[in-house]
């Protein structure tokens, strides 16, 4: 099916953001601001349709339009932009992985984060405050030493902190608690946090300015195919034809792939996050607890943002269980005892698409014209720039980017899995 109507004119937002622009708007009653992206109506046909208006979907659209010259693109989101996983996480960025292939991929993402605000002309609040991992046994020290050496060999940064340096960096940390005494720590200074919803807004603005249609409140209900090839998507706003369909729907990847008769090696689990009441500056870094699964940072508003393990059972519910909340609280207090005095203001959950080997999937699916970006486990937010860029490369060039050749879905059938944590095919443990 073809659409004879002309493509919409390139949308112009309210112009470049700058201190001078802010001053001018303040003096004129802020009447010059316009929406950051155009609320597009769906056309009948696009060269590329991206299902999912989260971080990876919007980043893919942005790089397709601005780096690969493909602007005949639609991004379909079943609700408003920013309410999916991209706005339901703990905002951490890092490249502290185990396998060389994944270290290189995530460090490429970290490099893109470092230049993202300049490229998008948008304040994403990128804060490279450092990510610290505590270790509590000789075995953990040896594992982290090996991990640090692998990172250095792959070009990523990592330094060791002894107890004195750790206490100087994080004064409230409890080094000598009886259950989990801390022997030392490793740190990636370039790691940190990014404002999660600003990432979605910035990519949406940049993609829309380049001519991409961002279509909100448009849920995909089916994938139409003919002759062994995808031809478009059925939606709540009618059929939309496409030369290529990209699935970037995180925890709902299996659900969307099933519409094409494809079963993915993915399970969906809920991951909870929490934020406390605001307090004065307390923690200057992102802190990871080596004796359990706990991570914490302090937001720019002063709240302590933290989380832990996924719920072990499969679910699509954006909430969690009480036992995970209790486990996270106990680990947090063991690491930073003063947290016991804080009240929790909010708790929420995101849906994690957990692969069988802890490594994501960026590649073609067994239906011509259908590609996917998913299976991110814990790494989805921090991978947004690299995930979007390499998925755009796959769509535009017809072949995997060199950094993602190991992320194809065929690896599971062919026995080429990349077991990132080294624990076997147990998605809930990744």
N, C-alpha and C positions, 0 to 999 in steps of 0.2 A: 504494500500500500504506500502511495506517495502523497505528499501534501503539497499542493500547488501554491498555497499562501506563502508570502514572503516571510522569512525569519524576522523576528522582532529586532528593532534597532538596538545597538549596544546601549546598555543602561549605564548612566552616569550617576554615581552617588554624589554626596554633597562636597566632594573634592578632597584634596589631601589634608590630613590632620597635621597640625603643627601648633606650637605655642602662639605664633602670630595669628593663626586662624582662630584659635580659641579666644584670644583677646579681641579680635574684630567682632566675633559673634557675641561676646559679652557686651560690647558697646552698642550693638544693634538689636538687642533683645533676643538673641539666639534664633532669629527667623530664617537663617540660611541653611540650617540642617535639614537633610532629607533622609528617607529610609536608607539603611546600609545596603540592602539588596532588593531587587525587584520581585514582587509577588507574582510570579509568572502563571499564565494559564497554559495547560498542556496543548501541544500541537499533535498532529496525527503521526508524525514520523520524525525520528532523530537518527543521527549517525551512531550515537552512543546514549544509552539510558543507564543511569546508575541508580540502583535501588538502595536507599539508605542515605539519609541526610545527616549522618553523624560526622565525626572527625575524618574517618578514612574516605567516606563517600565524597565529602566536600573537598578534601585535599586532592583526591583523584581528579575531580572536575577542574579544580584550580590549575593543576599542573598540565592536564590535557590542553586547556585553553591557553595558558600563558607560557608553557615550555615546549609543547609539541604542536601547537597551532590548530588543534581540533576544538572548535567552539560550538559545533552543532551537537550540544550535549544537554541532557535533562537530568536533574537530580530529583528523585521522588522520595518524599518523606511522609509517613502516615500521620504525623502530628506536626507540631511546630518545631522549627530548628532548635537544637540544643537540649531537648528533653530526654534523649536516649542516653546511652552509656557515656557519650562525650561529656555530659554534664553530671554524671553520677559516679565519679571516681575520686581518688585522693591526689591527683594532679602531679604525680612524681615522674620525673624524666631521668634516665640513666642508661648506661650501656654495660652494666655489670652482669655479664652472662658467662656461660661456661664454654660452649663450643665456638671455635674460631669463626665459623660462618655467621653465627648469630651475634657475636661480639662486633664483627665488622658491619653488619646490617644496622644494629642499634647505635653504633657510634656514628654511622652516616646520618642516622636520624638526629642524633645529638648535635651534629654539626649544622644540620638544617635548622634545628631549634635556635641555635646561636645567631643565625642571620634572619630568622623569620619575621621579627618585628619590622626590620628595615624593608624586607621584601614586600610585606603586606601593607606597610604604612598603617600598622594597627598595634596598639599596646596590648600585647598578650601577657604582660607581666612575667616574662621569663626571668627566673631568679636562680642563678647557678650558685646556690649556697652550699653545695656539697652533700653527698650521701654517705652515711657512716654505717658500717656493719660491725656489730660486736661479736667477739668469739669467746667461748667459755671453757673449752677443753683443748688439749693438745691436738686431738683429731680435727676439730674445727679449724684450728690455726693452720694445720697442714693443708686442708682443703682450700681455705681462703688464700693461702700463699700460692698454691697452684693456680687458682682462679686469677689472682692478681698478675701472675707471670704470663698467663695466656692473654690477659687483656693488654699488657704492655707489648707483647709480641705482635698483637693485632693492631697496635697503634693507639689504644685507649689509655687513659690515665688512671693510676691507682697508687696510693701510698699507704704505708703502715703507720698506725698510731700505737704507742705504748700506753700504759695506764696513766702516766703523768700527763702525757699530751692529750689523752682522751678527757681527763678530768678538767684540764684547762679549757678545752674546746666546749665541753658540756658540763658546767659546774653542778647542776642538780642530779647528774647520773649517779646511780648507786653501784659502786664498784664491788663492794664486799657483802652484798646480801647473801644470806646463808644458803638459799636454794640455787642461785645462779651467779656465782662470783664471776666477774669479768676479767679476762686475762689481757685483753687488748682489742684492737679494732683495725679494720681497713676502711679507706675512704676514697671515693671518687670525687675530687674537687669540682669537676665540671658538671656533675649531676645537680639536681635541684627540683624546682617546681615551676609550673606554668598555670595561669588562670584558665581553667578548663572551658568555660563557656565562651571566653574571649577567642579561643582557638577556633571554635565553630563560627563565630561571628566574623572573624577576620578572613577565614577561607571563603565563607559565603559571600562576603563583600567583594573579594578579589575575583571570584569566579563569575559573579553576576556582572561586574564591570567588563569582563572579557566577553560577555555574550551568552553565558550558560543560563539556562532556565532552571530556577530553583522552585519546585512545585511542592508546596506544603499541603497537608491534609489530603494526601493522595496515596492510599494504601494499595499495594500490589496484591491481587487475589489469585493470579495465575500466570504461568509462562506459556505463551503460545509458540508452537513449533511446527515446522513442515519440512519434509525431506531431510530429517536429521539435523536441522538447524533451527536455532531460536529465531523467531521473527518479531517478537515484541512481548509486551506485558499487558495482562488484563488488570485494570485498576478500578477503584470505586468511582473514578471519573472517566471511565471508558477505556477502550483499547488504545495503546500507544505503540506504534511500530518502531523497531530498532534494528540497526545492523549488528550492533554488539550490545549485550546486556551484561552489566557488572553487578554482582551481589556484594554489598558492603553493609551487612546487617547484623554483624557481631553475633550475639547469642541466638539469633533467629536464622542463622545460616542454614541449619539442617532443615528447618521448616520451609524456607524458600527453595532450596535445592530439591526437596521432595516434590515440589510442584512440577519439576521436570523429570521426575522419576529417578532421581539420583540420591543415593544414601551416602552421607558424608561420615568420615571417622571422627565425629565430634559429639560431645555431650555438653549440655547447658546446665550451669550451676549458678547459684546466687552468690554474690560477693558483697558483704556488708561494709559500710563505712560509717564513721561517726564524727561529730564535731562538738566541741565543748563550748561553754560560755567564753567570752573574750577576756583575756588577761593581758597584763603588761608583757613585754618581750621576755621570753622564757627559754626558747630553743632556737638557735640560729641555723641549724642544719636539718636535713632529713635523717632520722635515726631508725635503724633496723635492728631488731632484737634477734641475736643469733641462737638463743636458747629456746625460741618458739617462733611463731609466725606473727610478728607484730611490727608495724611501721608507723611513724608519727612525724608530723611537721607542724609548724605554726603558720596560720594564714596571715595575710596582710591585715585582716580585721582583728587579729588577736586570738581567734579560736584555735584550739588544738585539733587537728584533723588526723584521724588514725583509722587503721583497719587491721585485718588479720587474714585468716584462712577462708576459703570458700566453704559453703555448706556442702556436705558430702553427697547429698541426694540430688537427683536431677530435678530441675524446676525452671519454669519461665516466670515465676513470681518475683517482683522487684521488692522483695523484703527478705528478712533472714530469720534465724532461729535464736532463741534465748541463750542456748548453750555457747554459741559462737560469741555473742555479746559478753558473756561472763568470762570466757577464755581470753578475749582481747583485753578486757578490763584488768584481769589478774596479771597478765603479762606486762601491760603498761605500768601498773603500780610497782611490779618487781623491778622494772628498769628505771622508772622515774617516780619515786614514792610520793612526791607532792601532787601527782595527778589525782590521788585519792580525795583531794579537797574540791575537785571540780564537778560541776553539774554538766550532764550531757544535754545539749539542746536539741540535736537532730540525729536521726539514724535513717539510712536509706540503703538500697541495694541496686546493683547492676547485674545484668545477665552475662556471664562469662561463657564464651564458646571454647571449650577445652578440648584440644586435640589429644590423640593417643600418645604423642611423643613430646608435648610441650612446645612444639615449634609451629608457627602459623602456616597458613596456606595462602599463597598468592600464585595463581596459575589458571590455566584453562580447565574447565570441567568437561566431562565426556558428552558434550553436546555443542556442536559448532556454534561459535558466536557467543558462548556463555563463559564468563570468567568470574572468579571470586577473589575477594580479599576478606579473610576471616581466620578463625581458629587462633585468636591472639592470646588465649589464656590470660595471664596477668600483664601481658606486654602491650595491650592495645593502645592506651593513651600515649605512652612514650614513643610509640612507633608511628604516630600519625603522619609526620612529614615524609619519612622514608616509605611508609606503606602507600601513601598517596602517590608519591613520585614513581615508585617502581611499578605500581599497578597501571599508572598512566603510560609508562614505558611499554608495558606488556600490550596494552590496547593499541597504542599508536604504532609500535614497531612490529607487533606480531610475534615477539619472542621475549622470554624472561630477561629481566635486568640481571647483570652478572652477580649482584648481591642476593638474588632470590632464586637462583637455579635449583637450590636444595629445598625450596618451599612448595614444589609441585605436589598435587594430590596423588599422583601415581606412585609416590614413594612408599605409600602404605601397602599397596598391592605387590610392589617389587622388592620389599624388604630393605629399603634405603632410608629408614626413619632416622631422624636426628633427635635422640633422646636428650633434650636440653638439661633436665635435672638429674638424669641417670637413675630413674626409679622404675622404669618399665611402663607398660601400657595401662596406667591407672590415672585417667584424666583428673579425678578429684584431688589427687595428690600433687598435680603440677602447679 
